[in-house]
Amino acid sequence: MRRSLPSTVVAATAALALAACAQGTQAEDDAEGVDFAADPGDRLSIMGFGTGDEIAQVRYDRAVEALGDVDVRLAEGELDIQAFLSAVASGNPPDVVYANRDQIGTFASRGAIIPLDECVEAHDVDVDAYRDAALAQVTFDDQVFGIPEFNQIQVTMANADLLEAAGFTVEDVNGSDREAIQAASEAIAQDDGGRLSVIGYDSKLPEFLPLWAKTAGKELLSQDGRTAQLDDPDVVEALEFAVGIYDAQGGFPAVKTFRDSADFFGAGNQFASGALGAMPMEQWYINVLNEVSPDAPLAFDAFRGPDGEAIAYATGSAWAIPRGSANPQAACAFAKTMTETESWLAAAEARAADREQDGLVFTGVLTGNEEADQRIRDELVPSDAPQPWADAIDAMYEANDAAFTLPANPADAEFETAWQDAVNRVLNGQQEPAEALAQAQEEAQSALDAAWAKWEEDAS
């Protein structure tokens, strides 16, 4: 949704729709009236999910089979926030939804979804198997409101030939040494007649500001989800550095124009074509590169802080049950099966088999389930994978174990809009980092204060 609409539009739309939902504790009251151990109804409607690959299809088939005679109806595609919240407000919601984990706090605070503690108990959902960071992101007011799904983290990806020709290695651009990143980027970057022809380093703004800030020692939001920290000097310094990488290559507009011209998902991608030195990127791109350009001169490492330790900013998805769900029992059973270890293993086995048939390396799958991640690596990921894929696998799993998340809060859309808009203003030359983040701090804190106050008023 945030990719298809400007975030400010989504935030405004969501706020209007959420205002129509029952507030505060009504969702908790609704949950208290649910007997999750009772027999499920005969129909289950799902919103926000798609079965576009074997990882989704295998788990979906298992979950549908586990429900027996329940008629499962799936509206394929990403969650339409406006449609979902309007359905909740009108009393005709889907039975279960698939959402971004960073949406759960707002949905929970406004009563759009119900707490799942009774669901977890009645269906023996093994919450201990889920990653702590993922579970924390779906926990609001000390209650679990979502069952975590996929995990997305970042690793360092690079063109080894470009690095070697410039006298550098992937360790120089893994995030641990900013001076080395600057030097490598300046040495690798090339222009042709004043037009950029090779990007030295892409710091991946605006989306990775939380990662850069964390390596500087600061998170964008306090752990209790109440205090924005966007104007902290460490955050300002992190943004100055990441933007400076673009400035040294002719500015962000020039880098973005050239970056967007790459065949990102094809054989002519920026690494295979020698158009990019290095960047941090989500781990799913490893599989893309392995499939479309397995012979490209690639190098991988975890993204690392100044101490050399791996670090990653985790995002992901989760299953949640709307207030007013007509079949919460089946919804809970469905979410459990979709995310349990055996389902992930079955899905990973299908992908591994497909990869082997195509002569490709199975590099793993990252889930919100720590137990599943470990078993997939131990049982299915080859221990003797060839380079550079062995390094890619090691980097991915190391980063996954070192990931952090931003805490659940009742103003997630507004908070994200504030810091992303600030970064974009800097990238577009409208403001300096300190000024942009000072404005974002005011906007974000105002939104947080209002949302927390509203939640506390409704909960009292």
LOKOLVEX-615603 format. One record per residue (C-alpha): y, x, z; residue in one letter. Coordinates in pm, whole numbers, padded with zeros to 5 digits, always signed. Each point is the difference from the previous one (the first is absolute). Example, Ala and Ser with C-alpha at 12.3 -4.5 7.8 and 13.67 -1.06 7.14 Angstrom:
! residues 2
-00450+01230+00780a/+00344+00137-00066s/
END
This chain:
! residues 460
+00000+00000+00000m/+00243+00274+00089r/-00084+00165-00329r/+00081-00311-00200s/+00318-00110+00177l/+00290+00191+00155p/-00072+00045+00369s/+00325-00171+00097t/-00103-00312-00191v/-00344+00001+00159v/+00148+00044+00347a/+00243-00289-00046a/-00266-00225-00145t/-00243+00086+00276a/+00260-00062+00267a/+00075-00346-00134l/-00365-00095-00027a/-00086+00145+00339l/+00279-00201+00160a/-00189-00310-00103a/-00318+00120+00176c/-00080-00084+00357a/+00148+00270+00220q/-00123+00234+00270g/-00294-00121+00199t/-00099-00296-00215q/-00232+00221-00203a/-00152+00125+00325e/-00041-00359+00118d/-00167-00084-00331d/-00237+00295+00044a/-00092-00113+00349e/-00118-00327-00150g/-00234+00174-00245v/-00367+00033+00084d/-00084+00299-00217f/-00365-00028+00099a/-00027-00352-00146a/-00165-00069-00335d/+00236+00070-00290p/+00135-00267-00229g/-00128-00044-00351d/+00291+00163-00185r/+00194+00328+00026l/+00318+00073-00194s/+00122+00358-00039i/+00344+00122-00104m/+00119+00350-00089g/-00323+00174-00103f/-00152+00110-00329g/-00343+00121-00111t/+00123+00250-00254g/-00249+00278+00072d/-00343+00059+00151e/+00140+00081+00345i/+00151-00348+00018a/-00272-00186-00189q/-00298+00130+00197v/+00158-00081+00335r/+00121-00339-00120y/-00348-00092-00122d/-00148+00103+00336r/+00257-00204+00192a/-00054-00309-00215v/-00377+00032+00038e/+00034+00035+00377a/+00187-00332+00015l/-00296-00188-00148g/+00093-00346-00127d/+00374+00040+00049v/+00189-00060-00324d/+00221+00309-00033v/+00307-00032-00217r/+00199+00312-00084l/+00351-00004-00146a/-00003+00348-00157e/+00310+00218+00015g/+00232+00154+00257e/+00131-00213+00282l/+00304-00206-00100d/+00196+00006+00326i/+00220-00296-00085q/-00294-00214-00108a/-00202+00096+00307f/+00274-00068+00252l/+00095-00324-00169s/-00364-00109+00017a/-00009+00077+00373v/+00326-00186+00057a/-00131-00305-00188s/-00324-00006+00200g/-00221+00082-00298n/-00069+00374+00025p/-00288+00199-00145p/-00280+00068+00247d/+00030+00378-00011v/+00251+00241-00157v/-00004+00362-00111y/+00332+00165+00087a/+00165+00335+00045n/-00042+00121+00356r/+00374+00048+00038d/+00049-00374-00055q/-00219-00100+00292i/+00264+00045+00271g/+00245-00238-00165t/-00269-00254-00084f/-00123+00010+00360a/+00343-00019+00161s/+00089-00309-00203r/-00324-00182+00060g/-00126+00020-00357a/-00333+00152+00105i/-00212-00034+00313i/-00130+00267+00239p/-00358+00104-00065l/-00117+00111+00344d/-00232-00303+00027e/-00119+00058-00357c/-00083+00361+00088v/-00196-00109+00307e/-00185-00293-00157a/-00110+00192-00309h/-00061+00336+00169d/+00253+00179-00218v/-00033+00367+00086d/+00367+00086+00046v/-00097+00341+00135d/-00111+00090-00352a/+00350-00048-00140y/+00255+00278-00014r/+00236-00008+00295d/+00309+00031-00219a/-00112-00284-00227a/-00087-00224+00293l/+00333+00074+00169a/+00183-00113-00310q/-00159-00346+00020v/+00044-00034+00376t/+00305-00194+00119f/+00080-00101+00358d/-00327+00167+00106d/-00202-00234-00223q/-00189+00077-00319v/+00131-00204-00295f/-00183+00169-00287g/-00327+00169-00096i/+00088+00332-00173p/-00119+00078-00351e/+00079+00294-00230f/+00191+00305+00123n/+00246+00186-00222q/+00119+00350+00086i/+00158+00292-00186q/-00129+00340-00104v/+00164+00285-00188t/-00089+00011-00370m/+00102+00281-00233a/-00045+00168-00337n/-00168+00327+00091a/+00097+00174-00326d/+00370-00073+00044l/-00014+00119+00359l/-00185+00321-00090e/+00235+00083-00287a/+00295-00031+00239a/-00172+00211+00267g/-00086-00280+00241f/-00305-00185+00135t/-00057-00355+00117v/+00050+00120+00358e/+00362+00077-00089d/+00065-00364-00096v/-00207-00185+00260n/+00304-00093+00210g/-00035+00261+00272s/+00273+00234-00132d/+00307-00167-00146r/+00150+00326-00125e/-00320+00067-00191a/+00011-00349-00152i/+00358+00056-00114q/-00082+00339-00145a/-00310-00125-00180a/+00179-00304-00137s/+00287+00207-00135e/-00241+00253-00153a/-00217-00262-00169i/+00266-00247-00118a/+00099+00036-00363q/+00249-00166-00229d/+00017-00019-00376d/+00352-00006-00134g/+00137-00133+00327g/-00272-00263+00033r/-00271+00036+00265l/-00337+00090-00152s/-00200+00105+00309v/+00050-00137+00351i/-00045+00272+00258g/-00060-00222+00302y/+00027-00375+00051d/+00077-00097+00362s/-00090-00364-00081k/+00302-00184+00128l/+00077-00263+00109p/-00348-00101+00111e/-00095+00318+00187f/+00304+00032+00227l/-00220-00087+00304p/-00222+00297-00087l/+00288+00247-00035w/+00161-00129+00320a/-00325+00038+00191k/-00037+00361-00110t/+00350+00054+00138a/-00117-00138+00334g/+00128-00357-00014k/-00135-00344-00088e/+00225-00264-00152l/-00081-00255+00272l/-00072+00033+00370s/-00358-00057+00112q/+00085-00336+00158d/+00138-00119-00335g/+00342-00082+00147r/+00228+00294-00077t/+00090+00131-00344a/+00035+00378-00018q/+00131+00029-00352l/+00318+00191+00085d/-00177+00259+00212d/+00106+00353-00106p/-00359+00088-00082d/-00029-00296-00238v/+00332+00086-00161v/-00111+00361-00045e/-00334-00111-00149a/+00177-00221-00254l/+00245+00277-00087e/-00288+00234-00075f/-00203-00248-00206a/+00305-00103-00204v/+00102+00364-00041g/-00329+00062-00182i/+00116-00247-00266y/+00358+00129-00005d/-00124+00349-00087a/-00174-00147-00306q/+00297-00188-00139g/-00003-00296+00239g/-00234-00287+00071f/+00089-00207-00311p/-00107+00289-00223a/-00323+00055+00193v/-00082-00370+00010k/+00064-00049-00372t/-00235+00287-00085f/-00253-00101+00266r/-00016-00358-00129d/-00073+00121-00353s/-00333+00153+00106a/-00334-00159-00084d/-00062-00041+00372f/-00340-00170-00024f/-00116+00170-00317g/-00121+00333-00133a/+00358+00104-00068g/+00104-00027+00364n/+00259+00238+00140q/-00255+00246+00140f/-00217+00012-00312a/+00304+00041-00224s/+00158+00271+00216g/+00307-00210+00072a/-00014+00016+00382l/-00054+00280+00245g/-00083-00190+00319a/+00057-00315+00204m/-00137-00193+00297p/-00191-00305-00123m/-00232-00273+00128e/-00365+00100+00006q/-00113-00265-00249w/+00160+00209-00274y/-00273+00260+00050i/-00250-00241-00153n/+00238-00072-00288v/+00036+00369-00079l/-00374+00056+00034n/-00063-00275-00252e/+00268+00059-00263v/+00059+00378+00019s/-00292+00165+00182p/+00066+00336-00166d/+00372+00019+00082a/+00108+00307+00203p/+00033-00184+00329l/+00040+00117+00359a/-00008-00209+00318f/+00084+00037+00366d/+00091-00230+00286a/+00370-00059+00051f/+00096+00213+00300r/+00271+00031+00260g/+00181+00320+00102p/-00288+00082+00237d/-00245-00005-00289g/-00179-00308+00131e/-00084-00286-00237a/+00215-00311+00016i/+00011-00325-00198a/+00185-00330+00004y/-00261-00275-00007a/+00047-00339-00158t/-00260-00258-00087g/-00112-00358+00001s/-00153-00251+00239a/-00155-00344+00022w/+00184-00264+00201a/-00059-00368+00079i/+00297-00233-00054p/+00111-00254+00254r/-00153-00329-00103g/-00300+00154-00178s/-00251-00277-00063a/-00295+00234+00037n/+00086+00287+00238p/-00368+00048+00087q/-00092+00084-00359a/+00321+00201-00036a/-00095+00217+00295c/-00356+00050-00125a/+00132+00085-00347f/+00247+00261+00133a/-00268+00156+00217k/-00244+00039-00288t/+00264+00134-00237m/+00089+00282+00240t/-00327+00084+00176e/-00166+00335-00049t/-00297-00121-00203e/+00224-00180-00249s/+00210+00310-00056w/-00316+00208-00043l/-00143-00240-00257a/+00326+00004-00194a/+00023+00379+00017a/-00360+00029-00121e/+00090-00207-00305a/+00298+00221-00078r/-00197+00320+00057a/-00269-00122-00238a/+00259-00084-00266d/+00159+00342+00040r/-00332+00177-00030e/-00088-00197-00312q/+00331+00106-00156d/-00047+00362+00103g/+00289-00014+00247l/+00033+00104+00363v/+00004-00267+00268f/+00289+00106+00224t/-00033-00268+00267g/+00173-00319+00113v/+00246-00032+00287l/-00022-00317+00203t/+00147-00131+00323g/-00347+00049+00149n/-00046+00350+00144e/-00376-00040+00032e/-00030-00103-00365a/+00214+00295-00112d/-00224+00246+00179q/-00324-00148-00130r/+00131-00016-00356i/+00091+00366+00015r/-00325+00104+00169d/-00233-00207-00217e/+00170-00038-00338l/+00271+00259-00060v/-00163+00314-00146p/+00013+00297+00234s/-00016+00236-00299d/+00272-00156-00213a/+00151+00243-00250p/+00356+00121+00029q/+00267-00126+00006p/-00164-00322+00117w/-00153+00159+00309a/+00351+00092+00114d/+00123-00349-00087a/-00274-00158+00213i/+00070+00228+00294d/+00374-00062-00023a/-00043-00376-00017m/-00223-00028+00303y/+00202+00249+00204e/+00319-00193-00073a/-00165-00330+00082n/-00089+00125+00346d/+00361+00107+00059a/+00176-00315-00121a/+00272-00190+00181f/+00144-00347-00058t/+00320-00182+00084l/-00055-00255+00278p/-00019-00374-00049a/+00333-00175+00043n/+00153-00339-00081p/+00244+00133-00261a/-00216+00221-00219d/+00142-00112-00336a/+00361+00038+00112e/-00073+00337+00160f/-00166+00135-00313e/+00279-00136-00217t/+00259+00179+00215a/-00148+00348-00029w/-00115-00027-00361q/+00340-00129-00112d/+00163+00289+00186a/-00218+00255-00179v/+00069-00164-00335n/+00376+00015+00062r/-00030+00373+00060v/-00223+00053-00303l/+00248-00187-00218n/+00294+00205+00128g/+00170-00287+00181q/-00013+00149+00350q/-00082+00318+00186e/-00316-00006+00216p/+00177-00023+00337a/+00225-00285-00114e/-00284-00192-00165a/-00230+00030+00299l/+00279-00096+00241a/+00048-00321-00197q/-00375-00055-00011a/-00021+00051+00375q/+00248-00279+00063e/-00173-00234-00243e/-00349+00074+00131a/+00092-00018+00368q/+00184-00328-00050s/-00306-00148-00172a/-00233+00129+00271l/+00219-00128+00284d/+00027-00345-00157a/-00371-00026-00074a/-00110+00117+00345w/+00252-00232+00167a/-00127-00293-00204k/-00359+00080+00086w/+00078+00033+00370e/+00191-00328-00002e/-00288-00182-00166d/-00257+00161+00228a/+00184-00096+00319s/
END
